[in-house]
Amino acid sequence: MTEGWEYDLVPLPDGRVTEVLTYGTATEGTLLCHAGTPGGLVPRQSFARVCDQLGLRHVMAGRPGYGRSSPRPGRVMADIAEDTAVVLNHLGVDTFVSMGGSGGGPHALACAALLPDRCRATAAVVSPAPIDADGLDHYAGMGPENVEEWKLAEQGREAIEPWLRRTVADWGDLTAADFVDSYRGALPPVDQELCTTEFGDTFIASTRKSTSTGVEGWVEDDLALVAPWGFDLGAITTPVTLWTGKLDRMVSHEHSVWLARAVPGADLHVIAGHGHLSLQQAYLPDIVTDLLGKGRP
């Protein structure tokens, strides 16, 4: 384990457990992070550096089915708030700021909607919008690899689970080069180049960890992404900021534009020259600093 990072297993009221990864102290507050899809819990040095600079405690809980977190078939986005509250209570955390990247974005928004007394501010980064978002062409600008996956998820577990199993089996001992080859149509050059750096190593480690016990977490995430989210975006009162890259081919920046209109008072940052991965890396300090500013009482 990398110095300063700690794993824990937190029991949940229904008999499940959730894996938790923490780092740092909480002199200035707690940063709760929701991993992308798929996303496993591994130390992320870019987050450690930002948390050290800003005096934050980093908390990440593994969603059901990933790693050592118990499965929860049929879960929807709203369900994450219940598990999150239990984890925070276990850690002795009262209030927090939250961010989620990619498939973690809707989960961060769920916490903003359903834990308004605890969640001080939320950043949804390169986040998809709901599958039934009115007026949004969900698949426009999306790479063919993501389109195939999402359309299978729309058909249900019987279609998406075998596809994900084959995908993971084909990866074998996954490397950054393998990932780029598999998702080249969804990765602009700026994202492909990033995969050759420290970020790429961490991203691949997270992907490996997420599927180390199978694909159940990924299946549950995909099905939740194409189902009703279970909460009202229009009822969110927590400050929300949407961040997206204009070159994103995994989730078009138009998703964040739509979300910014749907969430009352939300701020929107559309960054030229960045894609799905590079935006999350290059703007991490700005995202967290903005969260802290918005989250102060």
KOLDREN-85433 format. One record per residue: x negated, y, z negated of N, C-alpha, C in turn. Coordinates in pm, whole numbers, plus 50000, padded with zeros to 5 digits. Layout:
N
XYZXYZXYZ;...
This chain:
297
499164988050000500005000050000499125012550000;499455022050085498725034650091498895042149960;497825048449915497835055249785498965065449777;499665065249665500735074849639502115070249679;502205059549759503495054449805503915042549719;505195041649687505685030949602506975025049658;507045011649662508255004649702509055000749578;510374999749596511244995249489512444988349553;513094979749478514354973849518515424978649421;516434985249472517474991049388518754982749400;519284977649287520544970049293521734979249318;522674974349396523894981749427525084975049360;526144982449334527274977149256527934964649315;527864963149447528534951749509527644939349520;526474939749453525584928249453524484928949557;524554938449650523474940149746522294947249679;521174947649749520024955649707519594964249825;518934975349797518374983649902516914986349872;516094985349974514664987949962514445003049965;513565007949878513315022249868511815024749871;511415035149943510015039349950509935053749904;509045056649809508915070249757507465074749762;507295088049759505955093949757506025107549688;505005110449608504825123949555505665127249434;505585139849395506315144949279507465153749325;508225158549230509415166449264509345180449204;508185186749208508075200049148508955210249220;509165208349351509995217649428511255211049483;511455198249449512665191549495512385178349561;513445172049612513375158849674513805159649820;512985153849906513295152850048513745138450076;515015136850107515575123750139515585122050291;514915111650339514785109550484515535097150530;516175098350645516895087150707516145083450834;515645071150840514855066550954515705065451080;515025065351194515705063351321516155048951338;516665046051458517165032651489516305026351598;515615015151570515495008651440514435015751357;514505014451225513535021151139513255013451013;511985009650994511575002950872510825012350780;510745008750654510085017150554508585014650553;507825024150604506365023750599505865037550560;504705038350491504135051450459503895059650585;504265072350578504085081350692503245093150647;502015093550695501075103550645501465117650685;502155119450797502595132850833503565138250728;504425129650675505345133850570504605135950439;503615127650411502835129350288502155142950287;501585146850400500895159950407501875171350383;503045170750446504025181450427504535181750284;504805170150226505295169650088504235174549990;502975171350014501895176349929501825191549936;501955197050055501865211550073503015218850006;504185212750008505385219649960505855214949823;505165205449764505525200949630506795192749626;506995184249725508215176549735508005161849704;509045155449657509065140949646509785135549768;509165126149834509735119849953510455106949912;511695105449957512485093349929513075088250059;512895075350085513535069050199514115055650155;515395053550184516055040950150516325033350279;515995020450278516245012050394517725009450413;518225011950531519645009250554519904994150554;521154990250530521474976050521520984967950642;520394956450612519944947350716518504949250759;517904960550722516514963250755515604958650641;514484951950675513534948050573514194939750465;514014944050341514554936650227515924941950182;516484951550254517814956750221518874946850268;519824943850179520864934150212521724938850329;522174929650414523074933450524524404938850472;525074946450557526424951250527527204951750659;527544940150715528234939850844529514948250841;529754955350950530944963650959530784977550901;529594980750852529404994150793529585005050899;529985016850850530085028650934529175039450874;529015050250946528095060850902528415065650760;529695067250730530085072650601529605064250485;529415051150508529045042050399527675045250339;526825052250414525475054950364525515064050242;526535072350230526595081850118526715074449985;527505063949982527685056149859526365049949815;525665043449909524375037249876523355047749834;523365059149904522405069849873522605075049732;523845076949690524125081849556523575072349450;523705059249473523185049449377521665050349370;521005051349485519545052449488519085064949414;519745076049438519355088549372519545087549220;520635081449179520855079549035519755070948974;519395060449044518325051348998517005058948982;516735068249073515475075749069515545087948980;516715090948924516865102648839516885115648915;517345115249041517405127049126518825132449127;518975145349101520285151649102520595157149241;519845167549282520095173649413518905171249505;519135172849635518115169649734518395177149863;517385177749949517575181750088517355169250172;517985168850289518015156450365517705159050511;516975149550572516785150150716516865136050774;517345135250896517415122550965517065124651110;516215115851164515815116751302516475105951387;516925109651505517525100251599518735093351534;518715079951525519835072951462520015076251316;519015082351254519155087051117519925100051105;520065107251218520765120051214522195119251166;523025110151223524395108951175524475104951028;523495097050981523485093250839523185105250750;522285113950795522035126250720523275135050717;523975135950829525205143850833526285137950744;526315124750732527275118250642527015122450497;525745123050459525425127350322525805141950300;525605150250404526015164250393527525165450371;528265157050442529725157750434530275152050305;529665141150257530275133250149529585134950014;528415141350012527725144249885527455159249875;528475167649892528245182049901527705188349773;527965182249658527475187749532526015184249507;525475174949585524095170549564523195174149681;523735173549802522955176549921522945191649945;521775197949929521665212549938521525217450082;520945209550169520775213250309520405200850387;520735200850517520515189150600519955193250736;518995185250784518495186750920518795173850996;519525175051106519755163751196518875166151318;517895157351337516835159551435517005149651550;517065154751672517305146651794518415136551770;519485141051710520575132251669521585130151781;522115117951792523255115951881524515121951821;525445125251907526785129351868527685117051865;528895118251811529815106851813530085102051956;530315089151971530535083352103531755089252171;532725093952091533955099552148533965114852143;532765121052138532685135652130533405142152249;534385150152219535225156152323534405165752409;534445163552540533765172552633532295169452655;531755159252590530345155652605530215142952689;529385143552793529035131552868527935124452790;528305114152716527405108052619526125102952683;526205098052806525055091452868524295100352966;524755112352988524055121353080522665124553026;521655123353111520295126553070519615116052985;520265104652964519725094052879519005083752966;517815079352921517045069352995517815056453009;517555048853118518325036653144518205026253033;517085025952962516925016252854517925018852742;518095031552705519055034852601520495032952649;520755036452775522105034652828522505019952821;521595011152861521904996852857522234992352716;521404996452619521614992352480522944997352426;523225010352448524445016152392525695010152456;525655007652587526835002052653527094987652607;526034980252576526224966952518526824968052379;526344977752300526894979652166528394982752173;528794990252274530224993352289531044980752312;530414970252365531124957652388531224949152262;530444952352158530554945252032529334936851999;529364930951880528234923051829527854911651924;528844905251983528554893652067527734897452190;527754910252228526974914752343525624920452300;525594928452196524364935452160523394926752081;523874917751996522954910051912522014901251995;522514893452092521584885352172520594893852249;521014905452298520114914352371518994919452282;519324923152159518294927852066517354916552027;517884904652010517024893151978516024890652090;516494891352214515584889352328514554900452335;514994912652308514074924152311512944922252213;513264918652090512244916851986511344905052020;511924894352072511114882652109510134886152222;510584894252318509714898252429508584907352383;508834914952276507784923852225506604916152169;506864904752105505774897352041505074906151938;503754906851946502964915251857502954929451915;504004936851888504264949651952503124959551933;502744966152043501764977052039502424989652095;501755001052078502275013552133502385012652284;501415006252348501455004752494502654996352537;502954985852460504124977552490505414985852481;505494994052377506695002152358506865011852474;505785018452513505865027952624506295020752751;505755008952776506135001252895507614997652892;508124994252773509524990052759510495001552773;510055013652735510975025052731510485036752817;509715033652922509115044253003510175053653060;511325048453098512365056853155512985066453056;512815063752928513385072252823512335081152757;511095080152802510005087552738509335096952837;509515110052823508775119452906507285118652874;506415123852960504975122952935504545127552797;505165137852742504755142952611504995132452502;506045124452516506305113652419505365101852443;505095098752570504165087852599502785090752543;502335103052557501015106952505500975106152353;502055110052289502105109752143501955095652089;502405085952165502325071952120500895066852112;499925074352166498515070352157497825076152034;498565083651950497995090451833498395083351704;498045089551590498435084451459499945082551450;500695091651509502155090351509502575077151573;501935073651685502275061251752502035049151665;500915049151592500615037951502501695036451396;502095047751338503125047351233504475043351291;504795048551408506065045351474506155030451501;505085024551551505095010251581505155002051452;504445006451348504504999351220505934999451166;506625010751180508015011751135508925002551216;508715002051346509524993351431509294978751397;508034975051376507744961151337508404957751204;508294966951107508864964350975510384962950985;510994971051069512454970951079512994957651128;512204950551208512654937751262511914925851201;511204928051091510414917451029511274906350972;512524909350938513444899350884514594896550980;514454900751105515504898751204516044911851258;517124911051333517664922951400518974927851338;519364922551221520654926051165520804941051141;519784947351086519874961651061520074969551189;519344965751293519454972351423520844970151482;521354957851471522704954951520523724963751448;523634964251315524604972151238524504986851272;523284991951291523115005951330523765008651465;523465000151565524015002451698525535002251697;526114992951623527574992151618528165004351547;527465009351445527935021351375527855033651465;526855034051553526675045551642527805046651744;528445035551778529505035851879530885033851818;530975035151687532255034251616532575047851554;533815050151512534125062551438533215063851316;532735075851291531755077951185532345077451045;533625080151030534265079050898534205091450813;533815102650872533845115450800534095126550901;534485138150850534885149350934533745159450945;533165160651063532085170451084532575184651055;533825187451087534365200851068534575204650923;534485194950832534685197750690533355199650615;532225198650684530935200050619530725214450572;530355215850446530055229050390528575230850358;527825219950357526385220450335525715227350454;524695235850431523955241650544523325230650630;523535231450761523035221450855522255228250966;521115222251001520355226851116520155215051212;520375217551340520155207651445518875211151519;518025201251538516755202951610516715193051726;516315197751845516275188951960515255193952062;514745184752143513795188252248514485188652383;514165198552463514815200052594514475188552687;513345181552663512925170552750513395156952700;514185156552596514605143852536515375135352636;514875122852658515555113552748516165101752672;515965101352540516615091052460518005095652418;518085107952369519355114152333519305128452386;520045131352489519995144552551520185155752448;519505167152473519665178552383521105183352378;521925179652477523325183752476524095177752358;523605166652305524235160852185524115170552068;522925176252049522735185751939523515198551962;523615202752088524425214552120525875212052080;526375200152111527755196652074527905196451922;526975190051853527055189251707527015203051643;526215212051698526115225551642527445232951651;528215229751754529555235851766530555229251673;530335216451643531305208951562531135211251413;529915214551368529635216451226529695231351194;530595235651106530735249951077529425256251029;529035267151093527875274851049526535268551079;526505257651156525245250851182524305259351266;523015258351239521985264551321521485254351423;521015259251536520555250551643519215255351696;518265245951707516965248751768516755239051885;516745244252007516445236452126515045240452171;514095231052163512685234252183512235229652321;511785239052402511285235752536509985227852525;509755219152622508485211952629508355200152537;509425196452467509355185252373510435174952401;510075162352368510985151152385511455145752253;511965133752256512595127452139511595125352025;510405120652057509405117751956508555130051924;508125137252026507185148352003507805159451920;509105161851937509775172051857509705168551709;509945155951676509945151751536508575153351472;507515151451551506165152751498505705167251492;505835174451604505275187851613505985197751521;507275195851499508055205551422508385201051280;507775190051235508075185251101507865195850993;506715202950989506565213150884507635223950891;508005228051013509035238351028510395233250980;510705220751013511985214950973512105214450822;511055209650755511115208150609511095221750541;510295231050591510265244550533511625251150546;512275249550661513615255150682514615248750585;514495235650565515375228850470515245234650331;513995236450287513785241850154514385255750139;514205264050242514765277550236516275277450226;516915268750304518375268050302518885261150176;518075252250118518535244350004518345250649869;517665262149863517485268549732518805274649684;519105273049555520355278549502520425293749522;
